[in-house]
Amino acid sequence: MALKDTDVAEHNTPESCWVTIHGRAYDMTSFVADHPGGPETILEYAGKDATAVYDPIHPSGTLDKYLDPSKHLGPVVSTANVQAEDETPEDIERQDRIAHKPLLSQCYNLFDFEVVARRVMKRTSWAYYASAADNELVGQTQFFCSSITNPSQTAQENQRVFQRIWFRPKVLVNVEHVDISTTMLGAKTSIPIYVSATALNKLGHPEGEVVFTRASHKHNIIQMIPTLSSCSFDEIIDARGDGQVQWLQLYVSKDREATKRVVQAAEERGCKGLCITVDNPQVGRRERQLRSKYTEPADGQDTNSQGSVRATSNLLDSTLSWADIPWFQSITSMPIVIKGVQRVEDVLKAVEYGCQGVILSNHGGRQLEFAPSSIEVLAETMPVLRERGLQDKIEVYVDGGIRRGTDILKALCLGARGVGIGRAFLYALGSYGQVGVERAIQLLKDELEMDMRLIGCNRLEELNPSLLSFRGVGDHSAPYADGLSLAAYDPLTPVPQRNKAKL
């Protein structure tokens, strides 16, 4: 016999907590205390329909996998007695912004997608994508006041470092036929970029990661599948086109048998690379995300919940070390790439341990504040590899802050095999869906081909450090004013004044 929504509504306490998801009721009482995102995440929707908040952050089948069948209470019949929540003024304003957003054809660069996404995405979703480590120190004055010499905040530095690298173009070169294709881990790609793994893509679009799968296939670029996906792994794999190449990004679980199953399942289903994330033994503190979802704690209790951030921290194995690399090599034949390397010495260790690649990355500035940008580490790394004759022993990739074809070109000139793009594609996803992602990729293709001609090169193999002036890459004291990145940046605000209590 079907339950009524009024029946579910009666179970709205920690002692008896039911929720409705996709028209079916679930008894979450015994799971509240153990929920990875914290009990308040569930209790906020006790007795209510939680479908809208559940879907973006849980792959299909999650409830069947983790909740005892006895807690599946069956279908729920809607009645007129449970009032639907009214749209908030914020929701109404956002819908108006969506209706009047620019035409896709008016987006001429990746910064445009970021600006539109900030306007049209839900506040909490935007905060999750845009958040960075600690207090996001950079302010607008740093762009315009030359007397301010404080180091810039990490996520902003990822973009600004490119402004300290200048080209030394060749002229009078026949550049009629430019080829920007290459191979990465042995797989052909139309352009030396890949879609970097980013969590919870359904926060930006209802179809989530499969949008990136389809867009990547259309443009023949590689997709890195995230561990923390909104879609299930099988859904992402099933959306793969003929001949399409995918890599798996791996957060190493405390349960090594579970990790082994994930890795071997990925290889069985055709993944061509294993990218092990190593820069987060603990998840960084992201205050923008905290502020965006803050609600008054019940009964005066304090809470520091970060929801998905806490869930991720509970997943991670902080004992992961170099000594574990041989174990990974024993359980898979996929090329192994170490993702999150931030110093030359660790690149050399990756070579020593027989890894096929490294990704120089500071996790998009979301982990350690004042970690170096990947481009700065790249500029330090490649001369050392060349000096020791190791440049062909390992493929070096970078991610973080890449928004232009010139950014890609600078990384390639310094010696990168390719670059990963995460946030910028998320903003295209959140603002325009699949067509937005496809346009973003095409814009980068067009820019890179143009920039190759302007620098005087026909093929990627011709790129080298002599085409750059990068002596100031490590100088953090004098950032240039960049109108587009400044306009796109959403400043972090301090703690607000509390509203007066209602009488």
C-alpha positions, 0 to 999 in steps of 0.5 A: 500500500502506497504511503501518502506524503502526509505520512512522510511529513510526520517523520521529520526528526532525528529520531524518525527521519524519512525522506522522499526521493523520486516518488519513493520513501526511505527511512534514513533514521539509522543513517543520519549520524553516519552520513558522510556529509554530516547529519544536518545534510539529511535532517534539513529534508526530514519529512520532505522531498529531497530529490532536487538536492539528492540527484546532483551529488549521488550516482544512480543506484546509491540508495540500493547500494548503501541503504538496507532494503528494509529501509526502502518504504515504497511509493509515495502518493502526493496529496494537496495537504503538503504544500509545495515550497514557494519559489524564493525571490532568489529563485525568481531572479535567477530564472529571469537571468537565465531567460535573458542570458547572452546568446551562445554565439556571443561567448567569444572566450572561456571567461564569458562562460564563467561570467554567465555561469555565475549569473545563472547557476544556483548559488550553492552550485556556483560556490562549490565550483568556484571555491578555493582554499582558505580566505581567497586573499586576492582583492580587486585592489591588487590588480590596480594598485602597484604598491601592494606586493602581497603574494596572490591567492593560489587560484588567482595565481594559476591564471596570473602566472601566464601573464608573466610569460611572453612570446618570442615569435619567429617570422617569415615562416610558411604556416599555411598548414598547422597541425595541433594534433598529438598523442597523450599516453599513446592515444591520439587527440585532436588538440593537446587538452583533456577534460580534467576530472571535476566532481559533481557535474550535475550541480551544473547540468542535469545530465552531468558527466555524460555531457563531457563524454559526448562533447569530448567524443565530438572533438576527439579529446580525452575525458578524465572520469572523476571518482566523485561523479554525479553519474555512475561510472557505468553511465559515463562509460556507456555514453562513450563513442566509438574509439573514444579514450577515457582515463580514470581519476582515482581518489585512493580509498582507505578500503584498498580492496574497494580501490582495487575493484574500482581500478580493475573495473575501469581497465575492464571497461576500457579506460586507458590511463589511471590518474592517481590524485595525491595532493589531498590527504585531507580536503582543503578548507573552502570558505566560499562553500561554507558561507553559501550553505550556512544555516542557523544551527538547531538548538544553538549547536555549532556546525562546521559541516562542508557536506561533500567536502566532509564526505570526501575527507572521510573517503581519502586514505591519508597513509598513501605514499610512494611505497604504494605505487608498486601495488598499483602497478601490480593490479593494473596494466594501465599507464599510471599518472601521478596527479597533483605533483608540486615540486621537481623532486617528486617528478624525479621520484615518479620517474624512479618508480616507473610512472608513465606520467605526472600532472603538475597541479595544485588542485585548482587552488582548492587545497594548500593556499600558496602552493605553486602554480603548475606552470611555475613548477613546469618551468623548474622541472623540464630543464632538470629532466633535460639535463638528466636525459629523462625528458622522454622517460615520462609525460608531463601534464599541467592543469590550473588556470588555463583559459586561452590558446596562448596559455596552452601554447606557453605550457607546450613551449615549456615542455608539457605534453598536454594540459587539463581543463576543469573549471572552465569547462564546468562553467560552459556546462553550467551556463549552456550545457553540451553546446556550451562545452562544445563551443568552449573546446572549439574556441580553444582549437581556433585560438591555438591554431591561430597562435601557432601561426602567429608564433611561427610554428606548424607542428607541436614538435616545433615548440620549445622554450626559446619561443618564450621569455619566462624569466619572471615566471617566479616573480609573484610581486607584480600582477598585471591588470586583466579585465576579463579575469577580474570581471569574472572573479566573484570576490569572497565576502566576509561574515554577514551581520545576523538578521534581527530576530522576528518578534 
